[in-house]
């Protein structure tokens, strides 16, 4: 197997309300949760004073404003830091009638966050109060410096804090909230700045929502914050308000990018609108991007928008250059054994390697760490991106003895290192991977929400799904599994025929980007596909459409459909053609180190044992203590009790890991099992008749008669399309005392 399709819910009844299931998957279960999710009004935003130190911050800022003290906002050079600065700049102008000073560090000269060199310049400018946004939570040395300089510091940040806080007047960070299920638990830096504005003057914030929320939405999406709870409300309302044109610079940039301001999506922010703003901080001056969000001069804004787009094109060219350079280096890496891409080069730009790392992650599905080397200082700045099975922050923490500093999240992180330690770092990182990940963790995975029939697709359904927008991290577009489809026409399209258009039943079209080379395979056989349902609007016409995420030919075992629940993972290969050949393919697959294979026929078991001596084959009890990676049911068990007992033995073998089960049997096995059960029953009946027992009236006869009944019940369960029911029955199994 090369890929896993992990399905979250399965429905066998078309009358089942799958919208409710989609909500439940996202943790939306109570009526109140459903109301907030489907109708995310601003009134549902959390109380800003739930954040510790908020009251202190408000008192100090109001005092500074009343005394006309000099206030400076210290931001960051990415979109989250830029938008955070813009929110407070606009708010202070309206709420207090003052234009606050601001400082955005240079990525190359200053690096991320507060630094003494920059603070020395700020101190010379006689600043009284510094408010950080999107940074500062670990600025211990810098906080002490400001204290000595008699400059007050308020920190607003969303990054993970250390065990202690910096010595500031107030530290505002959602991680410091002790309340369980805190609604604003994952706000970005710009969300934290917005909460500060709410606390300072809620009435003014309500008057300013049309100019503040589009900026908050921009920063939240650009920082890849989870689009749930508070973030979902901020982003959904912010997107809807963009078309009101209260942020003139945003209107100008959107026009220059030739987008429809009234239908801006989170995806367009992430892939089209944010990149020009980010490019300024990556390879130019972040202040250009900030000016776009705070200036009201139309001529200046048009010039800035054009300039940012031009800078972004330059960034894209540099990105492609670095990408090709990395690809050349990858040719010399044994990815099979390394299981990570860790590379360094003096010609790579530190502001761009993160984007390249993301592209490489998408292509190779391996952890990626790229270092931009600074030969003058003998150091390197690194950007890390990770697969879903690996918490990259924890991996870097394990390797912390070899790095100068690091920080980040589960999926992405930044670090710096002495270039002489890169080799040791790689060995330590590799050791962590070997200790914590299995080969299977490196397979590409697609998550599926639920299965649907093509015949169920209609505009009303898609309109219901639109209520789930905006889509993003923690709230992805629902993905559906469509099974056993047949193409009614398939042709290549786009530049170099890279894409496909597939015609399905009910006049439904499917668009498969980058699947152009699969046209013949799709046209030749039945297939399953994962797709997102949408309405394609083109030249005034609306058509139902599926956007294809992935596909597989029926009987192709390179992609496994996986049902996961209660620490069981069941890989569904039931009823595939030629199970002997499929068993061979699986046993030679690198993912399966050593399999325990259930084979009911003793004769066939002996043949397979001889053919595949590195694996374990058994017909009755699984009574070995070998460390198996998978349990394969080549044959169909005779009852739920037997199936349960075999799983229990397997689970005892590797109790700390999920039980990975592969179902390879087919409905052709049913007749064999029925034949065996009938044979055993007849044999026992004959033996007891010789003893002249009234067999029909005996307890033994009842047990014999239940053998077939139990098998037929198990057969109906194990061949249901919905394997979650099988897992539930195994998890809740209680042995029937009458079962033989």
FENQUI-V716372 format. One line per field, one symbol per residue. ss: DSSP state (a for helix, b for strand, c for the rest). psi: psi as a letter, one per 30 degrees, with the letter a starting at -180 (. if undefined). burial: I if it has 9 or more other C-alpha atoms within 8 Angstrom, else O. Layout:
# FENQUI-V716372
ss=???
psi=???
burial=???
This chain:
# FENQUI-V716372
ss=ccbbbbbccccccccccaaaaaaaacccccaaaaaaaacccaaacccaaacccaaaaaaaaaaaaaccccbbbbccccaaaaaaaaaaaaaaaaacccccbbbccccccccccccaaaaaaaaaccccbbbbbccccccaaaaaaaaacccbbbbbcccccccccccccbbbcaaaccccccccccccaaaaaaaaaaaacaaaaaacaaaaaaaaaaaaaaccccccaaaaaaaaaaaaaaaacccaaaaaaaaaccccaaaccaaaaaaaaaaaaaaaaaaccaaaaaaaaacccaaaaaaaaaaaaaaaaaaaaaaaaaaaaaaaaaccccaaaacbbbbbbcccccccaaaaaaaaaaaaccbbbbbbbbccccbbbbbbbccccccaaaaaaacaaaccbbbbcccbbbbbbbaaaaaaaaaaaaaaaaaaccaaaacbbbbbcbbccaaaccaaaaaaaaaacccbccbccccbbbbbbccccbbbbcaaacbbbbbcaaacbbbbcccaaaaaaaaaccbbbbbbbbbbbbccbbbbbbbbbbbbbcccccbbbbbbbccbbbbbccccccaaaaaaaaacccccccbbbbcccaaaaaaaaaaccccbbbcccccccccccbbbbccccccaaaaaaaaaaaaaacccccbbbbbccccaaaaaaaaaaaaaaaaaaaaaaaccccaaacaaaaaaaaaaaaaaaaaaaaccccaaaaaaaaaccccccccc
psi=kflkjjkelkkfjffkjfeeeeeeeggjeleeeeeeefiilfffklkfgfkkgeeeeeeeeeeeeeghljkkkjblfleeeeeeeeeeeeeeeeefgkjlllkjlkeeeeakakkeeefeeeefghkekkjkkglffgieeeeeeeefghkkkkkklglklaflllilekjjkfffkfkkhkehfhlaeeeeeeeeeeeejeeeeefgeffeeeeeeeeeeeghkkilbeeeeeeeeeeffeffgfjeeeeeeeeffhljffhkleeeeefeeeeeeeeefegbjffeeeeefflgjeeeeeeeeeeeeeeeeeeeeeeeeeeeeeeeeffgkifeeegljjllkfgkkffffeeeeeeeeeefhlkkjkkjkjeefglkklkkkllffkjeeeeeeegffflelllaaefklllllkfffeeeeeeeeeeeeeffkleffgkkkkkkelklkeffkleeeeeefffflkkakfilkkkkkkkhlkkgkkllllkghflkkkkalggkkkkjkggefgeeeefflllklklkklkjkjhfkkkkkkjkellkkkgjgfkkkkjkkhgkjkjjgkglkifeeeeeeeffkfejekkkjkjfjeeeeeeeeeeifflkklfckjhlglikeljkielklfleeeeeeeeeeeefeifflkjjkjjfllfffeeeeeeeeeeeeeeeeeeeefghliefgleeeeeeffeeeeeeeeeeefgkejfeeeeeeeegkkkjffk.
burial=IOIIIIIIIIIOOOOOOOOOIIIIIOOIOOOOIIIIIOOIIOOOOOOIOOIIIIIIIIOIOIOIIOOOIIIIIIIIIIIIIIIIIIIIIIIIIIOOOOOIOIOIIIIOOIIIIIIOOIIOOIIOOOIIIIIIIIIIIOIIOIIIIIIOOOIIIIIIIIIOIOOOIIOIIIIIIIIOIOOOOOOIOIIIIIIIIIIIIIIOIIOIIOOIOIIIIIIIIIIIIIIOIIIIIIIIIIIIIIIIIIIOIOIIIIIIIIIIOOOOIOOIOIIIIIOIIIIIIIIIIIIOIIIIIIIIIIIOOOOOIIOIIIOIIOIIOOIOOIIOOIIOOIOOIOOOOOOOOIIIIIIIOOOIOIIIIIOIIIOIIOOOIIIIIIIIIIOOOIIIIIIIIIIOOIIIIOIIOIIIOIIIOIOIIIIIIIIIIIIOIIOOIIOIIIOIIOOOIOOOOIIOOOIIIIIOOIOOIOOOOIOOIOOIOIIIIOIOIIIIIIIOIIIOOIOIIOOOIIIIIIIIOOOIIIIIIOIIOOIOOIIOIIIIIIIIIIIIOOOOOOOIIIIIIOIIIIOOOOIIIIIIOOOIIIIIIIOIOOIOOIIOOIIOOOOIOIIIIIIIOOOOIOOIIOOOOOIIIIIOOOOOOOOIIIIIIIIIIIIIOIIIOIIOIIIOIIOOOOIIIIIIIIOOIIOOIIOOIIOOIOOOIOOIIOOOOOIOOOOOIIIIIIIIOIIOIIIOIOOOOIIIOIIOOIOOOOOOOOIO
